[in-house]
Amino acid sequence: MLSPVSLGVLDPLPAGLREIVCTPLRVLPSEPVAEIRAEAGVLARLVANEKAFAEITKAAAAFQCEPLRSAIDRAGFAVDCEIICFVICSWRCAWVCRELCVRPPVVLTGVYAIEEARAFALAARQLAGQPRLLGDLVTAVQNRDAKAYEEITDRIGLAPYCWQLCAWVCSVICSRFCICVCPPHLFPEFFKIGGYNYTTQIDSALPGTGLTDGDTRAFFSTMRLNGILTQTLGGQPLEYVFEYTPITLASTTLAAAITAAQTSITVASSAGFPPAPFNVVIGGATGGYEIMTVTAVAATTWTVSRGQKGTTATAAAAGATLVTGASSPACWTKIPPAWIARTVIGSAEVFVPIPFPGHFEFPDVAVNPNPGDIPAPFTADGWIAVPQGSNISLNGNQINLISTMLPSFPAVDETGVSAGNAANHPLPVDLRFGLRMRVRQHGSATDSDGGTCAVVAIDNTLYKNVNHHPEWDGGIPASPEYAVAMVDIKELQAAGCAHITKSLTVLFTASHPNLGAVSINMIGPGGPYPFTLPTPVPETGDWYGTATPNGWTLASLTPCAYIVQLSVDLLLTTGDLDFGPPLIDQIAFCLTAS
C-alpha cells in the first residue's frame, strides 16, 4: 500500500484540470462526452469478462498496487489500466467517505456553493503548516479509520466539511495509487516529419496551410515519418499502420492591394472557407510568402493577424491568392506497403560464434528490408509488426512514405509557353493531406490513435514540355522538371547564333506553387552582372517578364562571350533535406562592337 509520506503535498486539482486552470499556455480540455463514452466502452468489455472482473475487483478491494496491476495485465486490459484504476478508485472513494462521514452531505447551489467552497479553503489551509497532522489524516482515510478521522476533523474544526475533506484526500490517494498501478510507459507516437515536429514547426492544425513555420515549405519526395516507436503496447507486441486523408482546399484572391500593416482586408469571396479563426498563406508583392490568421469574417471583409507562424508581414497586390487546407472528409485510407520505402527502424545486436572466438554483428531492423536486414513484417491486413527481443534497439523511425504515390500529382503540360510569358493555366497548387498512425496490440481487433498530423502541404508536381530557348542549344528535356525555369534573349529568338550589338532584352519565366529565391545574373569579363526582376504578378507562384540590368549598361561591357543565368529555388523539403541545388537555366551570346 502507499505510505502517507509518499503522497507529498495535497493538490486539490486533478493533473489535467490543473494544467487547464494554471498553465499560461492555451490548453484544450478533453471532450467529456467522447471521453465518457470511451471509458464506458472499456468498462463494458471488463464487465463482460466475468473472470477478469472478479479478479480485478478482488485486488481493488484490497487496495494493493502490485496485485491490482497484475490482475489488469493478466486480463489483457493493460492498455486501459488508467481508466479501470480511476473508476475503481473513484468508486472506492465514495464507499470510504460514506463510512467516514455518517451524516449525508448538504448540496448547495449558486452563491451558497461558492461561499461554502471559500469557507472550506480557508479552513483547510491550516493543514499546510501541520505535516504530521496531515499525514495522520491521510492514514485515516487510507485505512478507513472512522474514529481517527472524526477525532482529527473535530480537533481542527473541519467536521462541517467531512465529505469535502474526505473527497479531496481520497482523490489525491487515487492519483498516487493509480500511478503505482499503471506506471507511465513510453507510448508509440508519430509527431515528426523528418526533423520537423508537426505540432510546433508546421502549421498542421485544421484549418491551416500545412506549410512549415517560418520558411513556408511544402513537403515532397520521400518523407520520414517518425517519433517514438516501442516494441510493446500495454505489455503486448506492437503493430502499427499509417493512414492518409485528402484535405479540402479553399482559395480566394485579394480584391484590393494591402500593405504590410493592414489588419482588415477585402477578398473576392469567402465561399468554402471555414469559420474563423483559420490560417491562410499569401504571396507577397516582392516575392516570398506570409501566413496570416483570419480572426473574423464579415462577408468578404476579413480581420487578420499578420506575420504568423514565423513569417513576416508583407505587402500584397490585388489578385494575390490566399489558400488554406479547410476541412477533412474524415475518411482515412491505409497506406499500402508499396508506398513505403525501406525504413530502418532500429538495429539488433547479434552474436555470431563462427569463426571462433565469435563476433558481434549489428544488422538493421527494417520495414521493406534489404537482404541481411531483420524484417519488420507486414501482417495479412497490412499492419507493421515490430520485431521483439531484448537485443533490438529502436530509433524512432516509423515509415519512409513515398509521397509521390499519394493521389495525385499529374504532370503539368507547358506546351506553347515561352520565356517572358505566364505559365499555362490553371496553375497547379500544393495538395493537402492528413497523416496519422494507428497502433494496436498483436492480434487485437481494437486500435487507437498513435499521432495525427491533421494537415500537411505536399507537392510532387512535375512540369513537361518546358521549351528552353529552342533557338540556342535548348529545347524540351527528355524528363519532366520540378518547375518552370526558363530564360531567353529576345534578340536571339530569330537566330540563335546572332551577335548582340546594340540591345539586350532578357526574358524569364519561373513558375511553381512554392517559389523561393529567383535571380538572374550574367557571367563574363568584369562580372558577374546582376539584373533587376519586375514585380511578381499577383497570382502566387508565377513570375515572368523582362529583367533589366542593375547598375551597368550594355555599352559598358567589353566585347566578348557572356552567359545569362537564371536561378530558381523551390521552397520544398523532405523534412530532412531542403530542395536543392536551385534550378538553373542558361543562355550564351557574343557581344560585338556596333
LOBAVEX-341084 format. One record per residue (C-alpha): x, y, z; residue in three letters. Coordinates in steps of 0.05 Angstrom, whole numbers, padded with zeros to 5 digits, always signed. Layout:
! residues N
XYZALA...
***
This chain:
! residues 594
+00000+00000+00000MET+00021+00072-00008LEU+00054+00105+00051SER+00024+00172+00073PRO+00094+00201+00068VAL+00096+00184-00006SER+00036+00227-00021LEU+00072+00293-00015GLY+00033+00359-00013VAL-00041+00352-00025LEU-00064+00380-00092ASP-00139+00393-00098PRO-00139+00392-00174LEU-00131+00331-00219PRO-00070+00338-00264ALA-00110+00351-00328GLY-00154+00404-00295LEU-00093+00436-00261ARG-00060+00443-00329GLU-00122+00476-00358ILE-00131+00524-00300VAL-00060+00542-00284CYS-00019+00539-00348THR-00003+00605-00383PRO-00010+00570-00450LEU-00073+00552-00486ARG-00094+00481-00467VAL-00155+00447-00496LEU-00195+00405-00446PRO-00217+00337-00467SER-00286+00329-00497GLU-00326+00300-00438PRO-00379+00263-00478VAL-00328+00227-00521ALA-00285+00212-00461GLU-00342+00183-00420ILE-00365+00142-00480ARG-00295+00113-00489ALA-00290+00097-00414GLU-00358+00065-00415ALA-00335+00021-00472GLY-00275-00003-00431VAL-00320-00018-00371LEU-00369-00056-00415ALA-00314-00101-00441ARG-00288-00111-00370LEU-00357-00129-00341VAL-00369-00177-00399ALA-00307-00216-00378ASN-00333-00245-00313GLU-00268-00279-00293LYS-00226-00216-00305ALA-00277-00173-00270PHE-00278-00217-00208ALA-00202-00219-00204GLU-00194-00144-00214ILE-00248-00124-00163THR-00219-00171-00112LYS-00150-00139-00119ALA-00182-00070-00119ALA-00219-00083-00053ALA-00152-00098-00020ALA-00126-00031-00048PHE-00058-00061-00062GLN-00018-00036-00121CYS+00020-00096-00146GLU-00037-00147-00143PRO-00084-00099-00180LEU-00032-00084-00233ARG-00020-00159-00244SER-00095-00173-00248ALA-00105-00119-00300ILE-00046-00143-00341ASP-00067-00217-00338ARG-00137-00198-00362ALA-00109-00163-00423GLY-00131-00093-00402PHE-00062-00062-00393ALA-00075-00010-00447VAL-00137+00013-00408ASP-00104+00009-00340CYS-00113+00082-00321GLU-00187+00083-00338ILE-00200+00020-00298ILE-00158+00043-00239CYS-00191+00112-00233PHE-00261+00084-00240VAL-00247+00033-00185ILE-00213+00085-00142CYS-00270+00135-00150SER-00320+00081-00131TRP-00277+00065-00071ARG-00274+00138-00050CYS-00349+00143-00049ALA-00351+00080-00007TRP-00297+00103+00041VAL-00326+00173+00051CYS-00394+00143+00066ARG-00361+00104+00122GLU-00323+00164+00149LEU-00379+00215+00143CYS-00443+00187+00174VAL-00485+00250+00162ARG-00505+00258+00088PRO-00476+00318+00053PRO-00516+00382+00043VAL-00518+00400-00031VAL-00513+00475-00042LEU-00520+00515-00106THR-00505+00584-00133GLY-00473+00635-00087VAL-00482+00588-00028TYR-00438+00536-00061ALA-00385+00588-00076ILE-00386+00613-00004GLU-00381+00542+00022GLU-00321+00528-00023ALA-00287+00591+00001ARG-00300+00575+00074ALA-00273+00504+00064PHE-00210+00531+00031ALA-00198+00580+00088LEU-00209+00525+00140ALA-00165+00474+00104ALA-00105+00520+00094ARG-00081+00505+00164GLN-00062+00435+00141LEU-00003+00464+00101ALA+00033+00481+00166GLY+00019+00416+00202GLN+00052+00360+00162PRO+00046+00308+00218ARG-00028+00321+00226LEU-00036+00318+00150LEU-00001+00250+00150GLY-00048+00224+00204ASP-00108+00249+00164LEU-00084+00214+00101VAL-00072+00149+00140THR-00142+00152+00170ALA-00174+00159+00101VAL-00129+00106+00070GLN-00144+00056+00126ASN-00218+00075+00131ARG-00209+00091+00204ASP-00273+00129+00221ALA-00254+00141+00294LYS-00186+00172+00278ALA-00215+00213+00221TYR-00271+00241+00266GLU-00221+00259+00321GLU-00176+00297+00273ILE-00232+00335+00238THR-00263+00355+00305ASP-00197+00378+00332ARG-00181+00425+00274ILE-00252+00449+00262GLY-00263+00414+00195LEU-00320+00368+00217ALA-00372+00410+00178PRO-00332+00395+00116TYR-00326+00320+00127CYS-00346+00300+00056TRP-00305+00354+00021GLN-00243+00338+00060LEU-00251+00263+00050CYS-00262+00271-00025ALA-00201+00316-00031TRP-00154+00270+00007VAL-00182+00208-00027CYS-00174+00237-00097SER-00100+00250-00083VAL-00092+00180-00056ILE-00125+00155-00120CYS-00078+00194-00164SER-00016+00167-00129ARG-00045+00097-00125PHE-00061+00094-00199CYS+00010+00118-00216ILE+00034+00057-00178CYS-00017+00011-00211VAL-00007+00039-00281CYS+00065+00065-00283PRO+00080+00111-00341PRO+00107+00076-00403HIS+00133+00102-00468LEU+00075+00103-00517PHE+00086+00097-00592PRO+00074+00165-00622GLU+00081+00196-00691PHE+00098+00270-00682PHE+00153+00287-00733LYS+00161+00291-00808ILE+00236+00286-00818GLY+00265+00336-00769GLY+00201+00377-00763TYR+00157+00368-00702ASN+00089+00378-00735TYR+00058+00403-00670THR+00107+00461-00663THR+00142+00471-00730GLN+00087+00460-00782ILE+00020+00497-00790ASP-00013+00429-00781SER-00078+00443-00744ALA-00141+00445-00786LEU-00159+00493-00816PRO-00088+00511-00835GLY-00037+00516-00891THR+00003+00453-00876GLY+00068+00491-00891LEU+00129+00494-00846THR+00133+00552-00798ASP+00179+00608-00818GLY+00202+00588-00887ASP+00133+00563-00912THR+00159+00500-00945ARG+00116+00444-00972ALA+00139+00372-00969PHE+00158+00328-01028PHE+00191+00262-01047SER+00203+00210-00992THR+00182+00234-00923MET+00209+00202-00860ARG+00151+00196-00811LEU+00179+00186-00741ASN+00173+00199-00667GLY+00173+00146-00613ILE+00169+00073-00631LEU+00164+00019-00578THR+00166-00056-00582GLN+00104-00065-00540THR+00037-00033-00525LEU+00008-00048-00457GLY+00056-00105-00448GLY+00039-00138-00515GLN+00077-00136-00581PRO+00062-00073-00620LEU+00033-00068-00690GLU+00023-00002-00726TYR-00002+00026-00792VAL-00005+00095-00826PHE-00066+00125-00859GLU-00079+00187-00901TYR-00138+00230-00919THR-00143+00285-00972PRO-00157+00355-00945ILE-00207+00401-00980THR-00175+00466-01003LEU-00206+00535-01000ALA-00177+00593-01041SER-00195+00665-01060THR-00159+00728-01083THR-00148+00797-01055LEU-00199+00847-01081ALA-00152+00904-01066ALA-00078+00912-01052ALA-00056+00911-00979ILE+00003+00940-00941THR+00046+00902-00892ALA+00009+00936-00834ALA-00064+00925-00854GLN-00106+00882-00808THR-00171+00888-00848SER-00170+00860-00919ILE-00222+00851-00973THR-00225+00786-01013VAL-00262+00766-01075ALA-00302+00712-01040SER-00306+00677-00972SER-00341+00615-01001ALA-00311+00549-00980GLY-00272+00577-00921PHE-00286+00551-00851PRO-00310+00594-00793PRO-00255+00638-00763ALA-00203+00630-00737PRO-00163+00598-00793PHE-00095+00608-00825ASN-00082+00626-00898VAL-00019+00634-00940VAL-00009+00691-00989ILE+00046+00711-01037GLY+00079+00778-01025GLY+00085+00834-01076ALA+00160+00827-01078THR+00163+00751-01072GLY+00161+00706-01012GLY+00101+00683-00972TYR+00064+00704-00909GLU+00018+00664-00864ILE-00037+00705-00833MET-00091+00685-00784THR-00162+00705-00802VAL-00196+00722-00736THR-00264+00746-00762ALA-00303+00743-00827VAL-00357+00792-00847ALA-00379+00776-00918ALA-00316+00790-00959THR-00281+00831-00905THR-00231+00793-00863TRP-00198+00815-00798THR-00128+00785-00797VAL-00067+00778-00753SER-00006+00788-00796ARG+00060+00751-00800GLY+00040+00687-00764GLN+00078+00621-00757LYS+00146+00654-00761GLY+00132+00692-00826THR+00139+00766-00839THR+00080+00812-00857ALA+00089+00836-00928THR+00051+00879-00978ALA+00009+00841-01029ALA-00022+00862-01095ALA-00095+00859-01115ALA-00108+00790-01144GLY-00058+00755-01097ALA-00081+00685-01080THR-00100+00663-01009LEU-00102+00588-00995VAL-00115+00542-00936THR-00130+00470-00921GLY-00202+00478-00900ALA-00231+00412-00878SER-00223+00337-00876SER-00274+00288-00903PRO-00259+00244-00842ALA-00247+00184-00887CYS-00179+00152-00876TRP-00144+00104-00923THR-00089+00056-00904LYS-00021+00069-00935ILE-00003+00005-00971PRO+00065-00029-00965PRO+00083-00010-01036ALA+00081+00064-01016TRP+00134+00054-00963ILE+00209+00056-00979ALA+00258+00015-00939ARG+00255+00043-00869THR+00308+00027-00817VAL+00270+00028-00751ILE+00328+00003-00708GLY+00387-00043-00700SER+00399-00111-00670ALA+00460-00138-00633GLU+00473-00210-00656VAL+00530-00255-00632PHE+00559-00298-00687VAL+00600-00355-00656PRO+00636-00376-00720ILE+00693-00368-00734PRO+00719-00377-00663PHE+00721-00339-00616PRO+00660-00306-00648GLY+00640-00234-00660HIS+00581-00187-00657PHE+00542-00162-00717GLU+00493-00105-00719PHE+00441-00116-00773PRO+00388-00063-00788ASP+00317-00075-00769VAL+00275-00051-00827ALA+00207-00045-00859VAL+00211-00069-00931ASN+00281-00095-00915PRO+00342-00107-00957ASN+00375-00176-00956PRO+00410-00184-00889GLY+00362-00138-00851ASP+00319-00163-00796ILE+00249-00152-00824PRO+00192-00115-00791ALA+00140-00155-00829PRO+00071-00136-00852PHE+00011-00173-00824THR-00042-00201-00871ALA-00083-00138-00862ASP-00025-00090-00876GLY-00001-00072-00806TRP+00073-00069-00789ILE+00093-00118-00734ALA+00151-00092-00691VAL+00204-00146-00681PRO+00213-00168-00608GLN+00275-00182-00568GLY+00320-00150-00516SER+00376-00147-00568ASN+00337-00097-00611ILE+00343-00021-00603SER+00292+00022-00639LEU+00309+00091-00667ASN+00241+00125-00673GLY+00234+00118-00748ASN+00165+00090-00768GLN+00158+00093-00844ILE+00191+00127-00903ASN+00130+00150-00942LEU+00138+00155-01017ILE+00094+00216-01022SER+00093+00215-01098THR+00046+00156-01091MET-00007+00198-01057LEU-00064+00215-01104PRO-00050+00251-01146SER+00004+00294-01178PHE-00006+00294-01254PRO+00049+00327-01296ALA+00033+00397-01319VAL+00038+00409-01394ASP+00075+00473-01412GLU+00069+00466-01487THR+00069+00534-01520GLY+00099+00573-01462VAL+00160+00615-01478SER+00205+00655-01432ALA+00177+00722-01412GLY+00105+00697-01411ASN+00059+00665-01360ALA+00059+00590-01348ALA-00001+00552-01373ASN-00064+00559-01331HIS-00094+00537-01286PRO-00031+00538-01244LEU-00021+00476-01200PRO-00027+00482-01125VAL+00001+00444-01066ASP-00044+00387-01044LEU-00060+00378-00970ARG-00065+00312-00934PHE-00077+00288-00863GLY-00029+00234-00839LEU-00039+00191-00777ARG-00011+00129-00743MET-00056+00076-00712ARG-00029+00027-00661VAL-00055-00039-00633ARG-00032-00099-00594GLN-00013-00161-00633HIS-00075-00200-00652GLY-00123-00147-00626SER-00182-00120-00666ALA-00181-00055-00626THR-00134+00001-00647ASP-00121+00071-00621SER-00090+00137-00643ASP-00015+00140-00646GLY-00009+00212-00670GLY-00046+00253-00723THR-00018+00308-00767CYS-00084+00340-00787ALA-00057+00377-00849VAL+00009+00378-00886VAL+00023+00411-00953ALA+00055+00364-01005ILE+00075+00380-01076ASP+00105+00329-01124ASN+00082+00363-01188THR+00128+00356-01248LEU+00127+00401-01310TYR+00133+00372-01380LYS+00146+00404-01448ASN+00184+00463-01418VAL+00217+00491-01481ASN+00283+00523-01462HIS+00309+00575-01513HIS+00298+00528-01573PRO+00338+00575-01618GLU+00402+00564-01579TRP+00422+00495-01555ASP+00358+00484-01516GLY+00292+00452-01529GLY+00249+00405-01487ILE+00286+00359-01437PRO+00273+00285-01441ALA+00247+00282-01369SER+00196+00328-01335PRO+00224+00381-01289GLU+00209+00404-01218TYR+00187+00474-01240ALA+00185+00522-01299VAL+00252+00557-01302ALA+00264+00590-01369MET+00309+00646-01392VAL+00318+00673-01463ASP+00345+00733-01501ILE+00295+00767-01546LYS+00347+00788-01597GLU+00368+00715-01608LEU+00299+00685-01617GLN+00301+00694-01692ALA+00372+00669-01699ALA+00407+00636-01640GLY+00477+00649-01665CYS+00467+00723-01680ALA+00512+00772-01645HIS+00488+00823-01594ILE+00507+00894-01613THR+00461+00949-01590LYS+00409+00918-01544SER+00400+00861-01495LEU+00329+00840-01474THR+00329+00784-01422VAL+00263+00746-01415LEU+00247+00696-01360PHE+00191+00653-01331THR+00192+00619-01263ALA+00131+00581-01240SER+00117+00535-01181HIS+00069+00540-01122PRO+00129+00545-01075ASN+00177+00593-01109LEU+00236+00611-01067GLY+00292+00659-01089ALA+00291+00676-01163VAL+00351+00714-01192SER+00386+00728-01258ILE+00459+00747-01267ASN+00507+00749-01325MET+00576+00718-01326ILE+00631+00749-01367GLY+00692+00794-01364PRO+00687+00841-01305GLY+00625+00805-01279GLY+00581+00779-01251PRO+00529+00829-01274TYR+00462+00829-01235PRO+00393+00841-01263PHE+00331+00870-01231THR+00267+00829-01238LEU+00199+00860-01247PRO+00148+00858-01191THR+00117+00789-01187PRO+00048+00782-01216VAL-00007+00775-01163PRO-00021+00702-01175GLU+00022+00662-01127THR+00076+00620-01159GLY+00080+00652-01228ASP+00136+00703-01240TRP+00153+00725-01311TYR+00173+00785-01353GLY+00235+00824-01373THR+00297+00831-01329ALA+00335+00896-01333THR+00409+00910-01319PRO+00423+00932-01248ASN+00479+00983-01244GLY+00510+00970-01312TRP+00495+00982-01385THR+00508+00941-01448LEU+00552+00997-01475ALA+00599+00989-01414SER+00614+00916-01429LEU+00676+00890-01464THR+00661+00854-01530PRO+00665+00781-01512CYS+00624+00719-01497ALA+00574+00723-01439TYR+00526+00675-01404ILE+00459+00696-01376VAL+00438+00651-01318GLN+00370+00643-01285LEU+00369+00611-01215SER+00303+00586-01185VAL+00299+00558-01115ASP+00238+00519-01091LEU+00211+00520-01020LEU+00205+00445-01015LEU+00232+00397-00963THR+00231+00322-00948THR+00233+00341-00875GLY+00306+00322-00872ASP+00333+00356-00935LEU+00311+00420-00968ASP+00304+00422-01044PHE+00369+00439-01077GLY+00411+00460-01111PRO+00369+00513-01147PRO+00344+00500-01217LEU+00389+00534-01269ILE+00376+00555-01340ASP+00429+00589-01382GLN+00437+00622-01450ILE+00501+00649-01480ALA+00514+00705-01530PHE+00571+00742-01563CYS+00575+00817-01555LEU+00609+00853-01613THR+00622+00926-01625ALA+00566+00960-01662SER
***
